[in-house]
Amino acid sequence: MLRTALIAAALTFVSGSAFAADVAGLWQTPTNGGQVEITHCGNSLCGKLVSSDHIRANPAQKDEKNKDKAQRGRTLKNLQMLYDFTGGPTKWTGGKVYNPDDGGTYSGTVELLSDNELKLKGCIVAPLCKTQKWTRLR
């Protein structure tokens, strides 16, 4: 009986921590058909927009809503929109989220909820935050 309990506890520990192995991958956002590739950039996480409804319609789509007029000529495809997130293995903080829909940059957190679900939170100033859940594509 004790042996069975120990095995069950070990399996729970392994399966509970297994999803935290790596947040890197391609993630589907809930808006505009966005797909973001999250990678490790040194000791932090970063992410770039690889596809969206706007990019599929026009691969040369520019970052027209950027609050910095000098940046409006950048293409949305492969635009870095997540950067400087530190921490892990399941939660990263202190990063920035760029939103091409409004051209704003927000402080944020990234939390891996499971193998296939991520919670991204962006804040102008707490408590003025918006949270999205992203789904892993690969």
Stockholm file with secondary structure:
# STOCKHOLM 1.0

chainA/1-138         MLRTALIAAALTFVSGSAFAADVAGLWQTPTNGGQVEITHCGNSLCGKLVSSDHIRANPAQKDEKNKDKAQRGRTLKNLQMLYDFTGGPTKWTGGKVYNPDDGGTYSGTVELLSDNELKLKGCIVAPLCKTQKWTRLR
#=GR chainA/1-138 SS CHHHHHHHHHHHHHHHHHGGGCCCEEEECSSTTCEEEEEEETTEEEEEEEECHHHHHCTTCBCTTCSSGGGTTSBSTTEEEEEEEEECSSEEEEEEEEETTTTEEEEEEEEEEETTEEEEEEEEETTEEEEEEEEECC
#=GC SS_cons         CHHHHHHHHHHHHHHHHHGGGCCCEEEECSSTTCEEEEEEETTEEEEEEEECHHHHHCTTCBCTTCSSGGGTTSBSTTEEEEEEEEECSSEEEEEEEEETTTTEEEEEEEEEEETTEEEEEEEEETTEEEEEEEEECC
//
